[in-house]
Every structure is written in structure tokens, then in C-alpha cells.
């Protein structure tokens, strides 16, 4: 089953609609979608190595724009939905303390989260909810997402055929490691 899924993904990755799908997933992942764009980026670069840096650019730009959408979700829906609930239960003061701490280290939090498998949408929404300085948020997002996607694409560009052979020979292992990283991100949310 994994082999058929892999072959199907590889055929889609080299298709004409692949860049649009990559941009859509990258945008959505930064604001509300649970699946990271790496699931499309990696097979797309493997299928067409000469487009590696174009794909990294698509991921970076759409991820940052999606992050700004997540920021808006946090800024506007927080006030309408979460703030009255926090106030009702007497936690609004605690949130204000959290807001101060988040804003004190916000650029680092955004930067680190943008590099890791940690679900980036959580940070984009929290940034809006805490009113993190928008230019700081954007710069940290551009740097971290750019480093992440260009590093993945660059490594696949440099080591393309061996990486593809490794993935094809050890598909179950690669899939298992990906799932562990994805689940680890959700576990990190619960305990942070």
C-alpha cells in the first residue's frame, strides 16, 4: 500500500498542478491545516531536482502569507471567542502574563517553531492573539521558513539520486520517521 501511495505521489509531484498544490498546502499549514508541506515538497524536488529552489520559494512565500492569515485568526477570533471565556473563568490576568512573556521572546519563538516540525499554525495564531509586533513576526517567519524549505530542497538537490534510492528502498522506515515527527509536533503542543 505504501508503495502505491509513494508512486502516486511521485506521479503527482511531476504534474503541471503540483506547484499550485504545494502553495495551497503550504499556505493552509501555516494557519489551520494539520499536514506540513514537506509531504509534497520532498517528492516534488525528488521528481524534478532542477526546480528545487523554485519549489522552496513557493513554500516560503505561501507559508509566510499563510502565517499572516493565522496571525489574523489569532488577532480577531481571539477577541471574539477566547477572551470572553478567559474572563468568565478568571484567567484573563494569566493570559496577560502569558502575552507579556510571549512578546518578550516572540521573535525567537516564531523563528524556532518555523524551523521545526512543531505545528507552525499554533505559533502564528498565538502571535496574533498576543499582538506580537507584526513586522517582527513577518521577518522571523521569512527567515525560519526560508531556512527550513531551502535546506530541505538544497539537500535533496545535492543528494537527489541517493536520497531517492534511500527513500524507495526504505519507504516504510521513512514513512515511520515522518509520522513520528508529525505526532511529536502535536505532543509538543500539548505540553508547551
mmCIF file of the C-alpha atoms, coordinates in Angstrom:
data_MODEL
# 
_entry.id   MODEL 
# 
loop_
_atom_site.group_PDB 
_atom_site.id 
_atom_site.type_symbol 
_atom_site.label_atom_id 
_atom_site.label_alt_id 
_atom_site.label_comp_id 
_atom_site.label_asym_id 
_atom_site.label_entity_id 
_atom_site.label_seq_id 
_atom_site.pdbx_PDB_ins_code 
_atom_site.Cartn_x 
_atom_site.Cartn_y 
_atom_site.Cartn_z 
_atom_site.occupancy 
_atom_site.B_iso_or_equiv 
_atom_site.pdbx_formal_charge 
_atom_site.auth_seq_id 
_atom_site.auth_comp_id 
_atom_site.auth_asym_id 
_atom_site.auth_atom_id 
_atom_site.pdbx_PDB_model_num 
ATOM 1   C CA . UNK A 1 1   ? 0.000   0.000  0.000   1.00 0.00 ? 1   UNK A CA 1 
ATOM 2   C CA . UNK A 1 2   ? 2.825   2.421  0.856   1.00 0.00 ? 2   UNK A CA 1 
ATOM 3   C CA . UNK A 1 3   ? 4.489   1.666  -2.480  1.00 0.00 ? 3   UNK A CA 1 
ATOM 4   C CA . UNK A 1 4   ? 1.329   2.553  -4.422  1.00 0.00 ? 4   UNK A CA 1 
ATOM 5   C CA . UNK A 1 5   ? 0.874   5.738  -2.374  1.00 0.00 ? 5   UNK A CA 1 
ATOM 6   C CA . UNK A 1 6   ? 4.518   6.678  -2.993  1.00 0.00 ? 6   UNK A CA 1 
ATOM 7   C CA . UNK A 1 7   ? 4.251   6.016  -6.736  1.00 0.00 ? 7   UNK A CA 1 
ATOM 8   C CA . UNK A 1 8   ? 1.023   8.030  -6.920  1.00 0.00 ? 8   UNK A CA 1 
ATOM 9   C CA . UNK A 1 9   ? 2.588   10.949 -5.015  1.00 0.00 ? 9   UNK A CA 1 
ATOM 10  C CA . UNK A 1 10  ? 5.649   10.887 -7.288  1.00 0.00 ? 10  UNK A CA 1 
ATOM 11  C CA . UNK A 1 11  ? 3.433   10.990 -10.397 1.00 0.00 ? 11  UNK A CA 1 
ATOM 12  C CA . UNK A 1 12  ? 1.507   13.958 -8.958  1.00 0.00 ? 12  UNK A CA 1 
ATOM 13  C CA . UNK A 1 13  ? 4.739   15.666 -7.918  1.00 0.00 ? 13  UNK A CA 1 
ATOM 14  C CA . UNK A 1 14  ? 5.899   15.967 -11.510 1.00 0.00 ? 14  UNK A CA 1 
ATOM 15  C CA . UNK A 1 15  ? 2.491   17.027 -12.835 1.00 0.00 ? 15  UNK A CA 1 
ATOM 16  C CA . UNK A 1 16  ? 1.537   20.517 -14.028 1.00 0.00 ? 16  UNK A CA 1 
ATOM 17  C CA . UNK A 1 17  ? -0.647  21.282 -10.980 1.00 0.00 ? 17  UNK A CA 1 
ATOM 18  C CA . UNK A 1 18  ? 1.975   20.306 -8.408  1.00 0.00 ? 18  UNK A CA 1 
ATOM 19  C CA . UNK A 1 19  ? 3.282   23.865 -7.729  1.00 0.00 ? 19  UNK A CA 1 
ATOM 20  C CA . UNK A 1 20  ? -0.246  25.173 -7.104  1.00 0.00 ? 20  UNK A CA 1 
ATOM 21  C CA . UNK A 1 21  ? -0.983  22.273 -4.754  1.00 0.00 ? 21  UNK A CA 1 
ATOM 22  C CA . UNK A 1 22  ? 2.304   22.888 -2.948  1.00 0.00 ? 22  UNK A CA 1 
ATOM 23  C CA . UNK A 1 23  ? 1.477   26.566 -2.464  1.00 0.00 ? 23  UNK A CA 1 
ATOM 24  C CA . UNK A 1 24  ? -2.027  25.765 -1.244  1.00 0.00 ? 24  UNK A CA 1 
ATOM 25  C CA . UNK A 1 25  ? -0.834  23.193 1.298   1.00 0.00 ? 25  UNK A CA 1 
ATOM 26  C CA . UNK A 1 26  ? 1.979   25.476 2.472   1.00 0.00 ? 26  UNK A CA 1 
ATOM 27  C CA . UNK A 1 27  ? -0.451  28.402 2.969   1.00 0.00 ? 27  UNK A CA 1 
ATOM 28  C CA . UNK A 1 28  ? -3.025  26.260 4.768   1.00 0.00 ? 28  UNK A CA 1 
ATOM 29  C CA . UNK A 1 29  ? -0.467  24.554 7.040   1.00 0.00 ? 29  UNK A CA 1 
ATOM 30  C CA . UNK A 1 30  ? 0.630   27.913 8.422   1.00 0.00 ? 30  UNK A CA 1 
ATOM 31  C CA . UNK A 1 31  ? -2.844  28.868 9.548   1.00 0.00 ? 31  UNK A CA 1 
ATOM 32  C CA . UNK A 1 32  ? -5.180  25.884 10.009  1.00 0.00 ? 32  UNK A CA 1 
ATOM 33  C CA . UNK A 1 33  ? -4.239  22.670 8.123   1.00 0.00 ? 33  UNK A CA 1 
ATOM 34  C CA . UNK A 1 34  ? -2.509  19.863 10.086  1.00 0.00 ? 34  UNK A CA 1 
ATOM 35  C CA . UNK A 1 35  ? -0.293  18.428 7.320   1.00 0.00 ? 35  UNK A CA 1 
ATOM 36  C CA . UNK A 1 36  ? 3.107   20.077 6.617   1.00 0.00 ? 36  UNK A CA 1 
ATOM 37  C CA . UNK A 1 37  ? 4.043   20.980 3.031   1.00 0.00 ? 37  UNK A CA 1 
ATOM 38  C CA . UNK A 1 38  ? 7.067   18.677 3.210   1.00 0.00 ? 38  UNK A CA 1 
ATOM 39  C CA . UNK A 1 39  ? 4.847   15.791 2.113   1.00 0.00 ? 39  UNK A CA 1 
ATOM 40  C CA . UNK A 1 40  ? 4.613   17.487 -1.291  1.00 0.00 ? 40  UNK A CA 1 
ATOM 41  C CA . UNK A 1 41  ? 7.889   19.396 -1.336  1.00 0.00 ? 41  UNK A CA 1 
ATOM 42  C CA . UNK A 1 42  ? 10.102  16.326 -0.907  1.00 0.00 ? 42  UNK A CA 1 
ATOM 43  C CA . UNK A 1 43  ? 8.626   14.199 -3.717  1.00 0.00 ? 43  UNK A CA 1 
ATOM 44  C CA . UNK A 1 44  ? 8.391   17.252 -5.985  1.00 0.00 ? 44  UNK A CA 1 
ATOM 45  C CA . UNK A 1 45  ? 12.093  18.016 -5.583  1.00 0.00 ? 45  UNK A CA 1 
ATOM 46  C CA . UNK A 1 46  ? 12.974  14.357 -5.998  1.00 0.00 ? 46  UNK A CA 1 
ATOM 47  C CA . UNK A 1 47  ? 10.884  14.180 -9.176  1.00 0.00 ? 47  UNK A CA 1 
ATOM 48  C CA . UNK A 1 48  ? 12.278  17.449 -10.641 1.00 0.00 ? 48  UNK A CA 1 
ATOM 49  C CA . UNK A 1 49  ? 15.551  18.410 -8.985  1.00 0.00 ? 49  UNK A CA 1 
ATOM 50  C CA . UNK A 1 50  ? 16.141  21.324 -11.351 1.00 0.00 ? 50  UNK A CA 1 
ATOM 51  C CA . UNK A 1 51  ? 13.092  23.048 -9.800  1.00 0.00 ? 51  UNK A CA 1 
ATOM 52  C CA . UNK A 1 52  ? 14.230  22.544 -6.183  1.00 0.00 ? 52  UNK A CA 1 
ATOM 53  C CA . UNK A 1 53  ? 14.780  26.216 -5.383  1.00 0.00 ? 53  UNK A CA 1 
ATOM 54  C CA . UNK A 1 54  ? 11.633  27.354 -7.188  1.00 0.00 ? 54  UNK A CA 1 
ATOM 55  C CA . UNK A 1 55  ? 9.661   24.917 -5.025  1.00 0.00 ? 55  UNK A CA 1 
ATOM 56  C CA . UNK A 1 56  ? 11.419  26.191 -1.884  1.00 0.00 ? 56  UNK A CA 1 
ATOM 57  C CA . UNK A 1 57  ? 10.475  29.742 -2.885  1.00 0.00 ? 57  UNK A CA 1 
ATOM 58  C CA . UNK A 1 58  ? 6.822   28.743 -3.379  1.00 0.00 ? 58  UNK A CA 1 
ATOM 59  C CA . UNK A 1 59  ? 6.795   27.070 0.040   1.00 0.00 ? 59  UNK A CA 1 
ATOM 60  C CA . UNK A 1 60  ? 8.442   30.019 1.771   1.00 0.00 ? 60  UNK A CA 1 
ATOM 61  C CA . UNK A 1 61  ? 6.250   32.724 0.262   1.00 0.00 ? 61  UNK A CA 1 
ATOM 62  C CA . UNK A 1 62  ? 2.952   30.889 0.691   1.00 0.00 ? 62  UNK A CA 1 
ATOM 63  C CA . UNK A 1 63  ? 3.884   29.758 4.200   1.00 0.00 ? 63  UNK A CA 1 
ATOM 64  C CA . UNK A 1 64  ? 4.616   33.328 5.301   1.00 0.00 ? 64  UNK A CA 1 
ATOM 65  C CA . UNK A 1 65  ? 1.383   34.598 3.722   1.00 0.00 ? 65  UNK A CA 1 
ATOM 66  C CA . UNK A 1 66  ? -0.493  31.729 5.388   1.00 0.00 ? 66  UNK A CA 1 
ATOM 67  C CA . UNK A 1 67  ? 1.213   32.643 8.652   1.00 0.00 ? 67  UNK A CA 1 
ATOM 68  C CA . UNK A 1 68  ? -0.098  36.194 8.324   1.00 0.00 ? 68  UNK A CA 1 
ATOM 69  C CA . UNK A 1 69  ? -3.581  34.711 7.853   1.00 0.00 ? 69  UNK A CA 1 
ATOM 70  C CA . UNK A 1 70  ? -3.035  32.663 11.039  1.00 0.00 ? 70  UNK A CA 1 
ATOM 71  C CA . UNK A 1 71  ? -1.934  35.857 12.769  1.00 0.00 ? 71  UNK A CA 1 
ATOM 72  C CA . UNK A 1 72  ? -5.238  37.489 11.729  1.00 0.00 ? 72  UNK A CA 1 
ATOM 73  C CA . UNK A 1 73  ? -7.174  34.479 13.041  1.00 0.00 ? 73  UNK A CA 1 
ATOM 74  C CA . UNK A 1 74  ? -5.468  34.886 16.408  1.00 0.00 ? 74  UNK A CA 1 
ATOM 75  C CA . UNK A 1 75  ? -5.946  38.649 16.448  1.00 0.00 ? 75  UNK A CA 1 
ATOM 76  C CA . UNK A 1 76  ? -9.620  38.771 15.516  1.00 0.00 ? 76  UNK A CA 1 
ATOM 77  C CA . UNK A 1 77  ? -11.159 35.472 16.585  1.00 0.00 ? 77  UNK A CA 1 
ATOM 78  C CA . UNK A 1 78  ? -9.341  35.510 19.918  1.00 0.00 ? 78  UNK A CA 1 
ATOM 79  C CA . UNK A 1 79  ? -11.042 38.733 20.935  1.00 0.00 ? 79  UNK A CA 1 
ATOM 80  C CA . UNK A 1 80  ? -14.461 37.445 19.858  1.00 0.00 ? 80  UNK A CA 1 
ATOM 81  C CA . UNK A 1 81  ? -14.247 33.884 21.193  1.00 0.00 ? 81  UNK A CA 1 
ATOM 82  C CA . UNK A 1 82  ? -11.442 33.183 23.640  1.00 0.00 ? 82  UNK A CA 1 
ATOM 83  C CA . UNK A 1 83  ? -11.242 36.431 25.593  1.00 0.00 ? 83  UNK A CA 1 
ATOM 84  C CA . UNK A 1 84  ? -14.822 36.240 26.982  1.00 0.00 ? 84  UNK A CA 1 
ATOM 85  C CA . UNK A 1 85  ? -14.221 32.627 28.034  1.00 0.00 ? 85  UNK A CA 1 
ATOM 86  C CA . UNK A 1 86  ? -10.945 33.516 29.785  1.00 0.00 ? 86  UNK A CA 1 
ATOM 87  C CA . UNK A 1 87  ? -12.665 36.416 31.513  1.00 0.00 ? 87  UNK A CA 1 
ATOM 88  C CA . UNK A 1 88  ? -15.596 34.245 32.641  1.00 0.00 ? 88  UNK A CA 1 
ATOM 89  C CA . UNK A 1 89  ? -13.260 31.697 34.249  1.00 0.00 ? 89  UNK A CA 1 
ATOM 90  C CA . UNK A 1 90  ? -10.973 34.340 35.749  1.00 0.00 ? 90  UNK A CA 1 
ATOM 91  C CA . UNK A 1 91  ? -7.951  33.519 33.595  1.00 0.00 ? 91  UNK A CA 1 
ATOM 92  C CA . UNK A 1 92  ? -7.676  36.787 31.702  1.00 0.00 ? 92  UNK A CA 1 
ATOM 93  C CA . UNK A 1 93  ? -4.939  38.044 34.073  1.00 0.00 ? 93  UNK A CA 1 
ATOM 94  C CA . UNK A 1 94  ? -2.923  34.850 33.499  1.00 0.00 ? 94  UNK A CA 1 
ATOM 95  C CA . UNK A 1 95  ? -3.277  35.310 29.771  1.00 0.00 ? 95  UNK A CA 1 
ATOM 96  C CA . UNK A 1 96  ? -1.981  38.863 30.089  1.00 0.00 ? 96  UNK A CA 1 
ATOM 97  C CA . UNK A 1 97  ? 1.132   37.473 31.814  1.00 0.00 ? 97  UNK A CA 1 
ATOM 98  C CA . UNK A 1 98  ? 1.495   34.880 29.034  1.00 0.00 ? 98  UNK A CA 1 
ATOM 99  C CA . UNK A 1 99  ? 1.115   37.682 26.463  1.00 0.00 ? 99  UNK A CA 1 
ATOM 100 C CA . UNK A 1 100 ? 3.989   39.636 28.042  1.00 0.00 ? 100 UNK A CA 1 
ATOM 101 C CA . UNK A 1 101 ? 6.263   36.574 28.100  1.00 0.00 ? 101 UNK A CA 1 
ATOM 102 C CA . UNK A 1 102 ? 5.352   35.604 24.543  1.00 0.00 ? 102 UNK A CA 1 
ATOM 103 C CA . UNK A 1 103 ? 6.026   39.103 23.246  1.00 0.00 ? 103 UNK A CA 1 
ATOM 104 C CA . UNK A 1 104 ? 9.344   39.311 25.119  1.00 0.00 ? 104 UNK A CA 1 
ATOM 105 C CA . UNK A 1 105 ? 10.608  36.209 23.287  1.00 0.00 ? 105 UNK A CA 1 
ATOM 106 C CA . UNK A 1 106 ? 8.179   36.186 20.354  1.00 0.00 ? 106 UNK A CA 1 
ATOM 107 C CA . UNK A 1 107 ? 10.703  36.591 17.560  1.00 0.00 ? 107 UNK A CA 1 
ATOM 108 C CA . UNK A 1 108 ? 12.698  33.616 18.857  1.00 0.00 ? 108 UNK A CA 1 
ATOM 109 C CA . UNK A 1 109 ? 9.570   31.531 19.389  1.00 0.00 ? 109 UNK A CA 1 
ATOM 110 C CA . UNK A 1 110 ? 8.379   32.212 15.829  1.00 0.00 ? 110 UNK A CA 1 
ATOM 111 C CA . UNK A 1 111 ? 11.858  31.578 14.420  1.00 0.00 ? 111 UNK A CA 1 
ATOM 112 C CA . UNK A 1 112 ? 12.401  28.279 16.248  1.00 0.00 ? 112 UNK A CA 1 
ATOM 113 C CA . UNK A 1 113 ? 8.884   26.990 15.545  1.00 0.00 ? 113 UNK A CA 1 
ATOM 114 C CA . UNK A 1 114 ? 9.288   27.849 11.861  1.00 0.00 ? 114 UNK A CA 1 
ATOM 115 C CA . UNK A 1 115 ? 12.338  25.587 11.628  1.00 0.00 ? 115 UNK A CA 1 
ATOM 116 C CA . UNK A 1 116 ? 10.973  22.573 13.480  1.00 0.00 ? 116 UNK A CA 1 
ATOM 117 C CA . UNK A 1 117 ? 8.192   20.040 12.891  1.00 0.00 ? 117 UNK A CA 1 
ATOM 118 C CA . UNK A 1 118 ? 6.221   21.846 15.630  1.00 0.00 ? 118 UNK A CA 1 
ATOM 119 C CA . UNK A 1 119 ? 2.860   22.851 14.100  1.00 0.00 ? 119 UNK A CA 1 
ATOM 120 C CA . UNK A 1 120 ? 3.584   26.374 12.901  1.00 0.00 ? 120 UNK A CA 1 
ATOM 121 C CA . UNK A 1 121 ? -0.093  27.352 12.866  1.00 0.00 ? 121 UNK A CA 1 
ATOM 122 C CA . UNK A 1 122 ? -0.136  27.288 16.680  1.00 0.00 ? 122 UNK A CA 1 
ATOM 123 C CA . UNK A 1 123 ? 2.577   29.956 16.764  1.00 0.00 ? 123 UNK A CA 1 
ATOM 124 C CA . UNK A 1 124 ? 1.008   32.091 14.027  1.00 0.00 ? 124 UNK A CA 1 
ATOM 125 C CA . UNK A 1 125 ? -2.340  32.141 15.827  1.00 0.00 ? 125 UNK A CA 1 
ATOM 126 C CA . UNK A 1 126 ? -0.681  32.768 19.223  1.00 0.00 ? 126 UNK A CA 1 
ATOM 127 C CA . UNK A 1 127 ? 1.291   35.627 17.670  1.00 0.00 ? 127 UNK A CA 1 
ATOM 128 C CA . UNK A 1 128 ? -1.929  37.320 16.585  1.00 0.00 ? 128 UNK A CA 1 
ATOM 129 C CA . UNK A 1 129 ? -3.664  36.591 19.882  1.00 0.00 ? 129 UNK A CA 1 
ATOM 130 C CA . UNK A 1 130 ? -0.826  38.180 21.850  1.00 0.00 ? 130 UNK A CA 1 
ATOM 131 C CA . UNK A 1 131 ? -0.465  41.083 19.387  1.00 0.00 ? 131 UNK A CA 1 
ATOM 132 C CA . UNK A 1 132 ? 3.173   40.273 18.661  1.00 0.00 ? 132 UNK A CA 1 
ATOM 133 C CA . UNK A 1 133 ? 4.712   43.085 16.615  1.00 0.00 ? 133 UNK A CA 1 
ATOM 134 C CA . UNK A 1 134 ? 3.679   42.246 13.030  1.00 0.00 ? 134 UNK A CA 1 
ATOM 135 C CA . UNK A 1 135 ? 6.963   43.243 11.302  1.00 0.00 ? 135 UNK A CA 1 
ATOM 136 C CA . UNK A 1 136 ? 8.888   41.138 13.851  1.00 0.00 ? 136 UNK A CA 1 
ATOM 137 C CA . UNK A 1 137 ? 6.549   38.220 13.153  1.00 0.00 ? 137 UNK A CA 1 
ATOM 138 C CA . UNK A 1 138 ? 6.971   38.578 9.379   1.00 0.00 ? 138 UNK A CA 1 
ATOM 139 C CA . UNK A 1 139 ? 10.783  38.826 9.477   1.00 0.00 ? 139 UNK A CA 1 
ATOM 140 C CA . UNK A 1 140 ? 11.101  35.840 11.841  1.00 0.00 ? 140 UNK A CA 1 
ATOM 141 C CA . UNK A 1 141 ? 8.721   33.871 9.613   1.00 0.00 ? 141 UNK A CA 1 
ATOM 142 C CA . UNK A 1 142 ? 10.589  34.693 6.397   1.00 0.00 ? 142 UNK A CA 1 
ATOM 143 C CA . UNK A 1 143 ? 13.928  33.721 7.934   1.00 0.00 ? 143 UNK A CA 1 
ATOM 144 C CA . UNK A 1 144 ? 12.813  30.496 9.586   1.00 0.00 ? 144 UNK A CA 1 
ATOM 145 C CA . UNK A 1 145 ? 10.557  29.209 6.837   1.00 0.00 ? 145 UNK A CA 1 
ATOM 146 C CA . UNK A 1 146 ? 13.109  30.164 4.192   1.00 0.00 ? 146 UNK A CA 1 
ATOM 147 C CA . UNK A 1 147 ? 15.902  28.343 6.007   1.00 0.00 ? 147 UNK A CA 1 
ATOM 148 C CA . UNK A 1 148 ? 13.731  25.276 6.513   1.00 0.00 ? 148 UNK A CA 1 
ATOM 149 C CA . UNK A 1 149 ? 12.411  24.917 2.964   1.00 0.00 ? 149 UNK A CA 1 
ATOM 150 C CA . UNK A 1 150 ? 15.650  25.905 1.238   1.00 0.00 ? 150 UNK A CA 1 
ATOM 151 C CA . UNK A 1 151 ? 17.622  23.480 3.429   1.00 0.00 ? 151 UNK A CA 1 
ATOM 152 C CA . UNK A 1 152 ? 15.289  20.593 2.565   1.00 0.00 ? 152 UNK A CA 1 
ATOM 153 C CA . UNK A 1 153 ? 15.298  21.488 -1.127  1.00 0.00 ? 153 UNK A CA 1 
ATOM 154 C CA . UNK A 1 154 ? 19.038  22.122 -1.170  1.00 0.00 ? 154 UNK A CA 1 
ATOM 155 C CA . UNK A 1 155 ? 19.869  18.782 0.413   1.00 0.00 ? 155 UNK A CA 1 
ATOM 156 C CA . UNK A 1 156 ? 17.557  16.977 -1.984  1.00 0.00 ? 156 UNK A CA 1 
ATOM 157 C CA . UNK A 1 157 ? 19.083  18.899 -4.884  1.00 0.00 ? 157 UNK A CA 1 
ATOM 158 C CA . UNK A 1 158 ? 22.622  17.988 -3.860  1.00 0.00 ? 158 UNK A CA 1 
ATOM 159 C CA . UNK A 1 159 ? 21.951  14.371 -2.951  1.00 0.00 ? 159 UNK A CA 1 
ATOM 160 C CA . UNK A 1 160 ? 18.954  13.679 -5.201  1.00 0.00 ? 160 UNK A CA 1 
ATOM 161 C CA . UNK A 1 161 ? 19.519  10.210 -6.650  1.00 0.00 ? 161 UNK A CA 1 
ATOM 162 C CA . UNK A 1 162 ? 20.958  8.666  -3.446  1.00 0.00 ? 162 UNK A CA 1 
ATOM 163 C CA . UNK A 1 163 ? 18.122  10.196 -1.397  1.00 0.00 ? 163 UNK A CA 1 
ATOM 164 C CA . UNK A 1 164 ? 15.550  8.882  -3.860  1.00 0.00 ? 164 UNK A CA 1 
ATOM 165 C CA . UNK A 1 165 ? 17.137  5.423  -3.761  1.00 0.00 ? 165 UNK A CA 1 
ATOM 166 C CA . UNK A 1 166 ? 17.195  5.532  0.052   1.00 0.00 ? 166 UNK A CA 1 
ATOM 167 C CA . UNK A 1 167 ? 13.521  6.502  0.211   1.00 0.00 ? 167 UNK A CA 1 
ATOM 168 C CA . UNK A 1 168 ? 12.468  3.913  -2.344  1.00 0.00 ? 168 UNK A CA 1 
ATOM 169 C CA . UNK A 1 169 ? 14.405  1.100  -0.632  1.00 0.00 ? 169 UNK A CA 1 
ATOM 170 C CA . UNK A 1 170 ? 13.374  2.090  2.893   1.00 0.00 ? 170 UNK A CA 1 
ATOM 171 C CA . UNK A 1 171 ? 9.918   3.512  2.282   1.00 0.00 ? 171 UNK A CA 1 
ATOM 172 C CA . UNK A 1 172 ? 8.411   2.026  5.438   1.00 0.00 ? 172 UNK A CA 1 
ATOM 173 C CA . UNK A 1 173 ? 11.216  3.467  7.595   1.00 0.00 ? 173 UNK A CA 1 
ATOM 174 C CA . UNK A 1 174 ? 10.931  6.915  6.000   1.00 0.00 ? 174 UNK A CA 1 
ATOM 175 C CA . UNK A 1 175 ? 7.153   6.900  6.448   1.00 0.00 ? 175 UNK A CA 1 
ATOM 176 C CA . UNK A 1 176 ? 7.500   5.809  10.089  1.00 0.00 ? 176 UNK A CA 1 
ATOM 177 C CA . UNK A 1 177 ? 10.022  8.582  10.837  1.00 0.00 ? 177 UNK A CA 1 
ATOM 178 C CA . UNK A 1 178 ? 7.738   11.141 9.184   1.00 0.00 ? 178 UNK A CA 1 
ATOM 179 C CA . UNK A 1 179 ? 4.754   10.005 11.275  1.00 0.00 ? 179 UNK A CA 1 
ATOM 180 C CA . UNK A 1 180 ? 6.864   10.120 14.452  1.00 0.00 ? 180 UNK A CA 1 
ATOM 181 C CA . UNK A 1 181 ? 7.939   13.693 13.663  1.00 0.00 ? 181 UNK A CA 1 
ATOM 182 C CA . UNK A 1 182 ? 4.340   14.699 12.917  1.00 0.00 ? 182 UNK A CA 1 
ATOM 183 C CA . UNK A 1 183 ? 2.958   13.125 16.103  1.00 0.00 ? 183 UNK A CA 1 
ATOM 184 C CA . UNK A 1 184 ? 5.873   14.591 18.080  1.00 0.00 ? 184 UNK A CA 1 
ATOM 185 C CA . UNK A 1 185 ? 4.818   18.054 16.951  1.00 0.00 ? 185 UNK A CA 1 
ATOM 186 C CA . UNK A 1 186 ? 1.283   17.516 18.233  1.00 0.00 ? 186 UNK A CA 1 
ATOM 187 C CA . UNK A 1 187 ? 2.585   16.089 21.530  1.00 0.00 ? 187 UNK A CA 1 
ATOM 188 C CA . UNK A 1 188 ? 4.815   19.152 21.922  1.00 0.00 ? 188 UNK A CA 1 
ATOM 189 C CA . UNK A 1 189 ? 1.717   21.367 21.571  1.00 0.00 ? 189 UNK A CA 1 
ATOM 190 C CA . UNK A 1 190 ? 0.018   19.558 24.408  1.00 0.00 ? 190 UNK A CA 1 
ATOM 191 C CA . UNK A 1 191 ? 2.908   20.003 26.831  1.00 0.00 ? 191 UNK A CA 1 
ATOM 192 C CA . UNK A 1 192 ? 4.053   23.528 25.919  1.00 0.00 ? 192 UNK A CA 1 
# 
